[in-house]
């Protein structure tokens, strides 16, 4: 969306388009943050979405570990 939206915004001088593009970027950053968080946990944990926030579910013995560059790639 950003790859198309920014050039369209500049070509047609639609300054208002910055609002939906910023919202899209914020959502993408939040998705990346959650992905990085989940990669630090064992594979058997699950993510559960609630109205009051997100919960990471797993076994009591599951602990967050250091995230390696290999896991990210």
PDB file of N, CA, C and O in Angstrom:
ATOM      1  N   UNK A   1       0.828  -1.186   0.000  1.00  0.00           N
ATOM      2  CA  UNK A   1       0.000   0.000   0.000  1.00  0.00           C
ATOM      3  C   UNK A   1       0.877   1.255   0.000  1.00  0.00           C
ATOM      4  O   UNK A   1       0.588   2.222  -0.706  1.00  0.00           O
ATOM      5  N   UNK A   2       1.930   1.233   0.782  1.00  0.00           N
ATOM      6  CA  UNK A   2       2.808   2.398   0.851  1.00  0.00           C
ATOM      7  C   UNK A   2       3.552   2.616  -0.456  1.00  0.00           C
ATOM      8  O   UNK A   2       3.740   3.753  -0.890  1.00  0.00           O
ATOM      9  N   UNK A   3       3.977   1.513  -1.089  1.00  0.00           N
ATOM     10  CA  UNK A   3       4.731   1.626  -2.345  1.00  0.00           C
ATOM     11  C   UNK A   3       3.901   2.274  -3.442  1.00  0.00           C
ATOM     12  O   UNK A   3       4.453   2.938  -4.320  1.00  0.00           O
ATOM     13  N   UNK A   4       2.614   2.098  -3.409  1.00  0.00           N
ATOM     14  CA  UNK A   4       1.733   2.718  -4.401  1.00  0.00           C
ATOM     15  C   UNK A   4       1.216   4.065  -3.887  1.00  0.00           C
ATOM     16  O   UNK A   4       1.126   5.033  -4.642  1.00  0.00           O
ATOM     17  N   UNK A   5       0.880   4.114  -2.604  1.00  0.00           N
ATOM     18  CA  UNK A   5       0.255   5.304  -2.032  1.00  0.00           C
ATOM     19  C   UNK A   5       1.117   6.543  -2.014  1.00  0.00           C
ATOM     20  O   UNK A   5       0.632   7.635  -2.308  1.00  0.00           O
ATOM     21  N   UNK A   6       2.387   6.399  -1.674  1.00  0.00           N
ATOM     22  CA  UNK A   6       3.267   7.574  -1.603  1.00  0.00           C
ATOM     23  C   UNK A   6       3.461   8.212  -2.985  1.00  0.00           C
ATOM     24  O   UNK A   6       3.309   9.427  -3.110  1.00  0.00           O
ATOM     25  N   UNK A   7       3.792   7.438  -4.025  1.00  0.00           N
ATOM     26  CA  UNK A   7       3.895   8.074  -5.346  1.00  0.00           C
ATOM     27  C   UNK A   7       2.580   8.714  -5.809  1.00  0.00           C
ATOM     28  O   UNK A   7       2.595   9.803  -6.383  1.00  0.00           O
ATOM     29  N   UNK A   8       1.452   8.053  -5.567  1.00  0.00           N
ATOM     30  CA  UNK A   8       0.157   8.625  -5.945  1.00  0.00           C
ATOM     31  C   UNK A   8      -0.078   9.942  -5.213  1.00  0.00           C
ATOM     32  O   UNK A   8      -0.541  10.921  -5.798  1.00  0.00           O
ATOM     33  N   UNK A   9       0.253   9.945  -3.909  1.00  0.00           N
ATOM     34  CA  UNK A   9       0.090  11.157  -3.109  1.00  0.00           C
ATOM     35  C   UNK A   9       0.940  12.297  -3.680  1.00  0.00           C
ATOM     36  O   UNK A   9       0.478  13.435  -3.752  1.00  0.00           O
ATOM     37  N   UNK A  10       2.165  11.999  -4.082  1.00  0.00           N
ATOM     38  CA  UNK A  10       3.065  13.029  -4.598  1.00  0.00           C
ATOM     39  C   UNK A  10       2.673  13.490  -6.001  1.00  0.00           C
ATOM     40  O   UNK A  10       2.717  14.682  -6.303  1.00  0.00           O
ATOM     41  N   UNK A  11       2.289  12.541  -6.854  1.00  0.00           N
ATOM     42  CA  UNK A  11       1.931  12.892  -8.236  1.00  0.00           C
ATOM     43  C   UNK A  11       0.671  13.748  -8.287  1.00  0.00           C
ATOM     44  O   UNK A  11       0.638  14.774  -8.966  1.00  0.00           O
ATOM     45  N   UNK A  12      -0.357  13.326  -7.573  1.00  0.00           N
ATOM     46  CA  UNK A  12      -1.634  14.038  -7.613  1.00  0.00           C
ATOM     47  C   UNK A  12      -1.767  15.121  -6.542  1.00  0.00           C
ATOM     48  O   UNK A  12      -2.794  15.792  -6.448  1.00  0.00           O
ATOM     49  N   UNK A  13      -0.712  15.282  -5.736  1.00  0.00           N
ATOM     50  CA  UNK A  13      -0.687  16.271  -4.652  1.00  0.00           C
ATOM     51  C   UNK A  13      -1.879  16.104  -3.715  1.00  0.00           C
ATOM     52  O   UNK A  13      -2.548  17.073  -3.354  1.00  0.00           O
ATOM     53  N   UNK A  14      -2.128  14.859  -3.332  1.00  0.00           N
ATOM     54  CA  UNK A  14      -3.195  14.530  -2.392  1.00  0.00           C
ATOM     55  C   UNK A  14      -2.598  14.424  -0.994  1.00  0.00           C
ATOM     56  O   UNK A  14      -2.297  13.323  -0.533  1.00  0.00           O
ATOM     57  N   UNK A  15      -2.426  15.532  -0.331  1.00  0.00           N
ATOM     58  CA  UNK A  15      -1.826  15.547   0.998  1.00  0.00           C
ATOM     59  C   UNK A  15      -2.617  14.773   2.036  1.00  0.00           C
ATOM     60  O   UNK A  15      -2.050  14.250   2.995  1.00  0.00           O
ATOM     61  N   UNK A  16      -3.934  14.698   1.844  1.00  0.00           N
ATOM     62  CA  UNK A  16      -4.787  13.976   2.789  1.00  0.00           C
ATOM     63  C   UNK A  16      -4.480  12.484   2.820  1.00  0.00           C
ATOM     64  O   UNK A  16      -4.829  11.803   3.784  1.00  0.00           O
ATOM     65  N   UNK A  17      -3.839  11.973   1.787  1.00  0.00           N
ATOM     66  CA  UNK A  17      -3.536  10.550   1.722  1.00  0.00           C
ATOM     67  C   UNK A  17      -2.510  10.126   2.778  1.00  0.00           C
ATOM     68  O   UNK A  17      -2.333   8.934   3.030  1.00  0.00           O
ATOM     69  N   UNK A  18      -1.847  11.083   3.383  1.00  0.00           N
ATOM     70  CA  UNK A  18      -0.872  10.771   4.425  1.00  0.00           C
ATOM     71  C   UNK A  18      -1.525  10.104   5.630  1.00  0.00           C
ATOM     72  O   UNK A  18      -0.889   9.299   6.310  1.00  0.00           O
ATOM     73  N   UNK A  19      -2.783  10.428   5.901  1.00  0.00           N
ATOM     74  CA  UNK A  19      -3.475   9.859   7.069  1.00  0.00           C
ATOM     75  C   UNK A  19      -3.664   8.343   6.922  1.00  0.00           C
ATOM     76  O   UNK A  19      -3.235   7.607   7.810  1.00  0.00           O
ATOM     77  N   UNK A  20      -4.287   7.838   5.843  1.00  0.00           N
ATOM     78  CA  UNK A  20      -4.405   6.386   5.734  1.00  0.00           C
ATOM     79  C   UNK A  20      -3.049   5.684   5.568  1.00  0.00           C
ATOM     80  O   UNK A  20      -2.878   4.554   6.026  1.00  0.00           O
ATOM     81  N   UNK A  21      -2.095   6.344   4.920  1.00  0.00           N
ATOM     82  CA  UNK A  21      -0.766   5.735   4.790  1.00  0.00           C
ATOM     83  C   UNK A  21      -0.075   5.620   6.146  1.00  0.00           C
ATOM     84  O   UNK A  21       0.602   4.627   6.414  1.00  0.00           O
ATOM     85  N   UNK A  22      -0.239   6.617   6.991  1.00  0.00           N
ATOM     86  CA  UNK A  22       0.344   6.562   8.337  1.00  0.00           C
ATOM     87  C   UNK A  22      -0.329   5.478   9.168  1.00  0.00           C
ATOM     88  O   UNK A  22       0.341   4.766   9.916  1.00  0.00           O
ATOM     89  N   UNK A  23      -1.644   5.347   9.045  1.00  0.00           N
ATOM     90  CA  UNK A  23      -2.355   4.292   9.775  1.00  0.00           C
ATOM     91  C   UNK A  23      -1.888   2.909   9.318  1.00  0.00           C
ATOM     92  O   UNK A  23      -1.710   2.008  10.138  1.00  0.00           O
ATOM     93  N   UNK A  24      -1.693   2.746   8.016  1.00  0.00           N
ATOM     94  CA  UNK A  24      -1.195   1.485   7.489  1.00  0.00           C
ATOM     95  C   UNK A  24       0.211   1.187   8.015  1.00  0.00           C
ATOM     96  O   UNK A  24       0.502   0.053   8.396  1.00  0.00           O
ATOM     97  N   UNK A  25       1.067   2.181   8.038  1.00  0.00           N
ATOM     98  CA  UNK A  25       2.435   1.994   8.540  1.00  0.00           C
ATOM     99  C   UNK A  25       2.419   1.626  10.021  1.00  0.00           C
ATOM    100  O   UNK A  25       3.190   0.770  10.454  1.00  0.00           O
ATOM    101  N   UNK A  26       1.549   2.265  10.799  1.00  0.00           N
ATOM    102  CA  UNK A  26       1.453   1.952  12.232  1.00  0.00           C
ATOM    103  C   UNK A  26       1.009   0.511  12.440  1.00  0.00           C
ATOM    104  O   UNK A  26       1.540  -0.183  13.307  1.00  0.00           O
ATOM    105  N   UNK A  27       0.043   0.058  11.656  1.00  0.00           N
ATOM    106  CA  UNK A  27      -0.403  -1.329  11.756  1.00  0.00           C
ATOM    107  C   UNK A  27       0.685  -2.309  11.382  1.00  0.00           C
ATOM    108  O   UNK A  27       0.830  -3.352  12.019  1.00  0.00           O
ATOM    109  N   UNK A  28       1.450  -1.984  10.354  1.00  0.00           N
ATOM    110  CA  UNK A  28       2.546  -2.862   9.926  1.00  0.00           C
ATOM    111  C   UNK A  28       3.627  -2.943  10.994  1.00  0.00           C
ATOM    112  O   UNK A  28       4.176  -4.018  11.237  1.00  0.00           O
ATOM    113  N   UNK A  29       3.935  -1.834  11.625  1.00  0.00           N
ATOM    114  CA  UNK A  29       4.946  -1.824  12.696  1.00  0.00           C
ATOM    115  C   UNK A  29       4.471  -2.653  13.875  1.00  0.00           C
ATOM    116  O   UNK A  29       5.255  -3.396  14.466  1.00  0.00           O
ATOM    117  N   UNK A  30       3.194  -2.535  14.224  1.00  0.00           N
ATOM    118  CA  UNK A  30       2.647  -3.332  15.323  1.00  0.00           C
ATOM    119  C   UNK A  30       2.698  -4.827  14.988  1.00  0.00           C
ATOM    120  O   UNK A  30       2.991  -5.646  15.858  1.00  0.00           O
ATOM    121  N   UNK A  31       2.416  -5.182  13.740  1.00  0.00           N
ATOM    122  CA  UNK A  31       2.497  -6.584  13.324  1.00  0.00           C
ATOM    123  C   UNK A  31       3.924  -7.108  13.436  1.00  0.00           C
ATOM    124  O   UNK A  31       4.142  -8.225  13.905  1.00  0.00           O
ATOM    125  N   UNK A  32       4.889  -6.311  13.011  1.00  0.00           N
ATOM    126  CA  UNK A  32       6.297  -6.722  13.115  1.00  0.00           C
ATOM    127  C   UNK A  32       6.728  -6.866  14.570  1.00  0.00           C
ATOM    128  O   UNK A  32       7.462  -7.792  14.912  1.00  0.00           O
ATOM    129  N   UNK A  33       6.276  -5.956  15.423  1.00  0.00           N
ATOM    130  CA  UNK A  33       6.615  -6.038  16.844  1.00  0.00           C
ATOM    131  C   UNK A  33       6.064  -7.323  17.452  1.00  0.00           C
ATOM    132  O   UNK A  33       6.767  -8.008  18.196  1.00  0.00           O
ATOM    133  N   UNK A  34       4.816  -7.654  17.142  1.00  0.00           N
ATOM    134  CA  UNK A  34       4.227  -8.871  17.697  1.00  0.00           C
ATOM    135  C   UNK A  34       4.921 -10.111  17.156  1.00  0.00           C
ATOM    136  O   UNK A  34       5.113 -11.080  17.890  1.00  0.00           O
ATOM    137  N   UNK A  35       5.296 -10.095  15.889  1.00  0.00           N
ATOM    138  CA  UNK A  35       6.022 -11.221  15.309  1.00  0.00           C
ATOM    139  C   UNK A  35       7.355 -11.419  16.011  1.00  0.00           C
ATOM    140  O   UNK A  35       7.725 -12.548  16.331  1.00  0.00           O
ATOM    141  N   UNK A  36       8.077 -10.339  16.253  1.00  0.00           N
ATOM    142  CA  UNK A  36       9.368 -10.430  16.951  1.00  0.00           C
ATOM    143  C   UNK A  36       9.171 -10.953  18.377  1.00  0.00           C
ATOM    144  O   UNK A  36       9.976 -11.745  18.867  1.00  0.00           O
ATOM    145  N   UNK A  37       8.113 -10.514  19.030  1.00  0.00           N
ATOM    146  CA  UNK A  37       7.830 -10.982  20.386  1.00  0.00           C
ATOM    147  C   UNK A  37       7.555 -12.480  20.387  1.00  0.00           C
ATOM    148  O   UNK A  37       8.090 -13.210  21.221  1.00  0.00           O
ATOM    149  N   UNK A  38       6.729 -12.936  19.465  1.00  0.00           N
ATOM    150  CA  UNK A  38       6.390 -14.357  19.417  1.00  0.00           C
ATOM    151  C   UNK A  38       7.574 -15.234  19.024  1.00  0.00           C
ATOM    152  O   UNK A  38       7.674 -16.374  19.477  1.00  0.00           O
ATOM    153  N   UNK A  39       8.464 -14.721  18.197  1.00  0.00           N
ATOM    154  CA  UNK A  39       9.648 -15.501  17.813  1.00  0.00           C
ATOM    155  C   UNK A  39      10.560 -15.777  19.002  1.00  0.00           C
ATOM    156  O   UNK A  39      11.353 -16.718  18.962  1.00  0.00           O
ATOM    157  N   UNK A  40      10.463 -14.980  20.049  1.00  0.00           N
ATOM    158  CA  UNK A  40      11.306 -15.169  21.222  1.00  0.00           C
ATOM    159  C   UNK A  40      10.782 -16.280  22.136  1.00  0.00           C
ATOM    160  O   UNK A  40      11.473 -16.679  23.073  1.00  0.00           O
ATOM    161  N   UNK A  41       9.589 -16.776  21.883  1.00  0.00           N
ATOM    162  CA  UNK A  41       9.001 -17.842  22.687  1.00  0.00           C
ATOM    163  C   UNK A  41       9.118 -19.170  21.955  1.00  0.00           C
ATOM    164  O   UNK A  41       9.338 -19.188  20.744  1.00  0.00           O
ATOM    165  N   UNK A  42       8.974 -20.293  22.677  1.00  0.00           N
ATOM    166  CA  UNK A  42       8.985 -21.604  22.019  1.00  0.00           C
ATOM    167  C   UNK A  42       7.854 -21.715  20.991  1.00  0.00           C
ATOM    168  O   UNK A  42       6.894 -20.946  21.026  1.00  0.00           O
ATOM    169  N   UNK A  43       7.981 -22.674  20.085  1.00  0.00           N
ATOM    170  CA  UNK A  43       7.036 -22.809  18.978  1.00  0.00           C
ATOM    171  C   UNK A  43       5.626 -23.186  19.414  1.00  0.00           C
ATOM    172  O   UNK A  43       4.673 -22.942  18.675  1.00  0.00           O
ATOM    173  N   UNK A  44       5.471 -23.772  20.592  1.00  0.00           N
ATOM    174  CA  UNK A  44       4.149 -24.255  20.993  1.00  0.00           C
ATOM    175  C   UNK A  44       3.265 -23.183  21.636  1.00  0.00           C
ATOM    176  O   UNK A  44       2.115 -23.468  21.971  1.00  0.00           O
ATOM    177  N   UNK A  45       3.765 -21.969  21.815  1.00  0.00           N
ATOM    178  CA  UNK A  45       2.923 -20.921  22.388  1.00  0.00           C
ATOM    179  C   UNK A  45       1.908 -20.438  21.356  1.00  0.00           C
ATOM    180  O   UNK A  45       2.131 -20.533  20.149  1.00  0.00           O
ATOM    181  N   UNK A  46       0.799 -19.922  21.854  1.00  0.00           N
ATOM    182  CA  UNK A  46      -0.267 -19.415  20.996  1.00  0.00           C
ATOM    183  C   UNK A  46      -0.608 -17.992  21.400  1.00  0.00           C
ATOM    184  O   UNK A  46      -0.420 -17.584  22.546  1.00  0.00           O
ATOM    185  N   UNK A  47      -1.105 -17.264  20.443  1.00  0.00           N
ATOM    186  CA  UNK A  47      -1.511 -15.882  20.654  1.00  0.00           C
ATOM    187  C   UNK A  47      -3.024 -15.833  20.701  1.00  0.00           C
ATOM    188  O   UNK A  47      -3.697 -16.397  19.838  1.00  0.00           O
ATOM    189  N   UNK A  48      -3.566 -15.154  21.716  1.00  0.00           N
ATOM    190  CA  UNK A  48      -5.010 -15.031  21.855  1.00  0.00           C
ATOM    191  C   UNK A  48      -5.358 -13.556  21.968  1.00  0.00           C
ATOM    192  O   UNK A  48      -4.815 -12.838  22.808  1.00  0.00           O
ATOM    193  N   UNK A  49      -6.258 -13.121  21.123  1.00  0.00           N
ATOM    194  CA  UNK A  49      -6.658 -11.715  21.085  1.00  0.00           C
ATOM    195  C   UNK A  49      -7.886 -11.509  21.973  1.00  0.00           C
ATOM    196  O   UNK A  49      -8.864 -12.250  21.874  1.00  0.00           O
ATOM    197  N   UNK A  50      -7.827 -10.497  22.840  1.00  0.00           N
ATOM    198  CA  UNK A  50      -8.922 -10.156  23.734  1.00  0.00           C
ATOM    199  C   UNK A  50      -9.216  -8.673  23.614  1.00  0.00           C
ATOM    200  O   UNK A  50      -8.364  -7.910  23.160  1.00  0.00           O
ATOM    201  N   UNK A  51     -10.412  -8.248  24.015  1.00  0.00           N
ATOM    202  CA  UNK A  51     -10.728  -6.819  23.980  1.00  0.00           C
ATOM    203  C   UNK A  51      -9.781  -5.970  24.824  1.00  0.00           C
ATOM    204  O   UNK A  51      -9.546  -4.803  24.511  1.00  0.00           O
ATOM    205  N   UNK A  52      -9.237  -6.555  25.898  1.00  0.00           N
ATOM    206  CA  UNK A  52      -8.335  -5.798  26.765  1.00  0.00           C
ATOM    207  C   UNK A  52      -6.864  -5.984  26.425  1.00  0.00           C
ATOM    208  O   UNK A  52      -6.002  -5.488  27.151  1.00  0.00           O
ATOM    209  N   UNK A  53      -6.555  -6.688  25.339  1.00  0.00           N
ATOM    210  CA  UNK A  53      -5.166  -6.851  24.926  1.00  0.00           C
ATOM    211  C   UNK A  53      -4.897  -8.233  24.364  1.00  0.00           C
ATOM    212  O   UNK A  53      -5.815  -9.028  24.160  1.00  0.00           O
ATOM    213  N   UNK A  54      -3.643  -8.503  24.120  1.00  0.00           N
ATOM    214  CA  UNK A  54      -3.216  -9.771  23.538  1.00  0.00           C
ATOM    215  C   UNK A  54      -2.597 -10.615  24.641  1.00  0.00           C
ATOM    216  O   UNK A  54      -1.879 -10.106  25.501  1.00  0.00           O
ATOM    217  N   UNK A  55      -2.884 -11.907  24.604  1.00  0.00           N
ATOM    218  CA  UNK A  55      -2.302 -12.837  25.585  1.00  0.00           C
ATOM    219  C   UNK A  55      -1.477 -13.880  24.850  1.00  0.00           C
ATOM    220  O   UNK A  55      -1.873 -14.378  23.797  1.00  0.00           O
ATOM    221  N   UNK A  56      -0.333 -14.199  25.420  1.00  0.00           N
ATOM    222  CA  UNK A  56       0.508 -15.260  24.881  1.00  0.00           C
ATOM    223  C   UNK A  56       0.312 -16.465  25.786  1.00  0.00           C
ATOM    224  O   UNK A  56       0.612 -16.409  26.978  1.00  0.00           O
ATOM    225  N   UNK A  57      -0.194 -17.562  25.213  1.00  0.00           N
ATOM    226  CA  UNK A  57      -0.526 -18.758  25.980  1.00  0.00           C
ATOM    227  C   UNK A  57       0.473 -19.863  25.696  1.00  0.00           C
ATOM    228  O   UNK A  57       0.875 -20.082  24.553  1.00  0.00           O
ATOM    229  N   UNK A  58       0.863 -20.553  26.750  1.00  0.00           N
ATOM    230  CA  UNK A  58       1.783 -21.669  26.617  1.00  0.00           C
ATOM    231  C   UNK A  58       1.851 -22.430  27.919  1.00  0.00           C
ATOM    232  O   UNK A  58       0.970 -22.301  28.769  1.00  0.00           O
ATOM    233  N   UNK A  59       2.876 -23.209  28.076  1.00  0.00           N
ATOM    234  CA  UNK A  59       3.095 -23.965  29.305  1.00  0.00           C
ATOM    235  C   UNK A  59       3.759 -23.069  30.351  1.00  0.00           C
ATOM    236  O   UNK A  59       4.395 -22.073  30.009  1.00  0.00           O
ATOM    237  N   UNK A  60       3.607 -23.427  31.616  1.00  0.00           N
ATOM    238  CA  UNK A  60       4.240 -22.635  32.675  1.00  0.00           C
ATOM    239  C   UNK A  60       5.755 -22.606  32.532  1.00  0.00           C
ATOM    240  O   UNK A  60       6.403 -21.642  32.938  1.00  0.00           O
ATOM    241  N   UNK A  61       6.314 -23.653  31.959  1.00  0.00           N
ATOM    242  CA  UNK A  61       7.774 -23.727  31.805  1.00  0.00           C
ATOM    243  C   UNK A  61       8.291 -22.919  30.613  1.00  0.00           C
ATOM    244  O   UNK A  61       9.501 -22.754  30.460  1.00  0.00           O
ATOM    245  N   UNK A  62       7.393 -22.416  29.770  1.00  0.00           N
ATOM    246  CA  UNK A  62       7.814 -21.611  28.619  1.00  0.00           C
ATOM    247  C   UNK A  62       8.277 -20.240  29.080  1.00  0.00           C
ATOM    248  O   UNK A  62       7.558 -19.537  29.790  1.00  0.00           O
ATOM    249  N   UNK A  63       9.462 -19.873  28.681  1.00  0.00           N
ATOM    250  CA  UNK A  63      10.006 -18.560  29.020  1.00  0.00           C
ATOM    251  C   UNK A  63      10.505 -17.882  27.756  1.00  0.00           C
ATOM    252  O   UNK A  63      10.899 -18.534  26.788  1.00  0.00           O
ATOM    253  N   UNK A  64      10.478 -16.593  27.791  1.00  0.00           N
ATOM    254  CA  UNK A  64      10.993 -15.816  26.658  1.00  0.00           C
ATOM    255  C   UNK A  64      12.504 -15.969  26.612  1.00  0.00           C
ATOM    256  O   UNK A  64      13.177 -15.849  27.636  1.00  0.00           O
ATOM    257  N   UNK A  65      13.030 -16.229  25.440  1.00  0.00           N
ATOM    258  CA  UNK A  65      14.475 -16.385  25.298  1.00  0.00           C
ATOM    259  C   UNK A  65      15.016 -15.230  24.450  1.00  0.00           C
ATOM    260  O   UNK A  65      14.258 -14.475  23.840  1.00  0.00           O
ATOM    261  N   UNK A  66      16.323 -15.117  24.430  1.00  0.00           N
ATOM    262  CA  UNK A  66      16.952 -14.075  23.613  1.00  0.00           C
ATOM    263  C   UNK A  66      16.677 -14.380  22.151  1.00  0.00           C
ATOM    264  O   UNK A  66      16.719 -15.536  21.730  1.00  0.00           O
ATOM    265  N   UNK A  67      16.400 -13.359  21.397  1.00  0.00           N
ATOM    266  CA  UNK A  67      16.076 -13.506  19.982  1.00  0.00           C
ATOM    267  C   UNK A  67      17.348 -13.388  19.162  1.00  0.00           C
ATOM    268  O   UNK A  67      18.075 -12.400  19.266  1.00  0.00           O
ATOM    269  N   UNK A  68      17.613 -14.399  18.349  1.00  0.00           N
ATOM    270  CA  UNK A  68      18.816 -14.393  17.518  1.00  0.00           C
ATOM    271  C   UNK A  68      18.500 -13.806  16.149  1.00  0.00           C
ATOM    272  O   UNK A  68      17.345 -13.751  15.727  1.00  0.00           O
ATOM    273  N   UNK A  69      19.540 -13.373  15.476  1.00  0.00           N
ATOM    274  CA  UNK A  69      19.398 -12.835  14.121  1.00  0.00           C
ATOM    275  C   UNK A  69      18.881 -13.940  13.195  1.00  0.00           C
ATOM    276  O   UNK A  69      18.103 -13.665  12.282  1.00  0.00           O
ATOM    277  N   UNK A  70      19.300 -15.164  13.421  1.00  0.00           N
ATOM    278  CA  UNK A  70      18.864 -16.295  12.596  1.00  0.00           C
ATOM    279  C   UNK A  70      17.352 -16.489  12.702  1.00  0.00           C
ATOM    280  O   UNK A  70      16.696 -16.758  11.695  1.00  0.00           O
ATOM    281  N   UNK A  71      16.797 -16.360  13.892  1.00  0.00           N
ATOM    282  CA  UNK A  71      15.348 -16.505  14.078  1.00  0.00           C
ATOM    283  C   UNK A  71      14.592 -15.413  13.339  1.00  0.00           C
ATOM    284  O   UNK A  71      13.512 -15.658  12.800  1.00  0.00           O
ATOM    285  N   UNK A  72      15.142 -14.232  13.312  1.00  0.00           N
ATOM    286  CA  UNK A  72      14.479 -13.121  12.626  1.00  0.00           C
ATOM    287  C   UNK A  72      14.479 -13.327  11.124  1.00  0.00           C
ATOM    288  O   UNK A  72      13.475 -13.094  10.452  1.00  0.00           O
ATOM    289  N   UNK A  73      15.617 -13.766  10.607  1.00  0.00           N
ATOM    290  CA  UNK A  73      15.746 -13.961   9.161  1.00  0.00           C
ATOM    291  C   UNK A  73      14.926 -15.151   8.744  1.00  0.00           C
ATOM    292  O   UNK A  73      14.892 -15.494   7.562  1.00  0.00           O
TER     293      UNK A  73
END
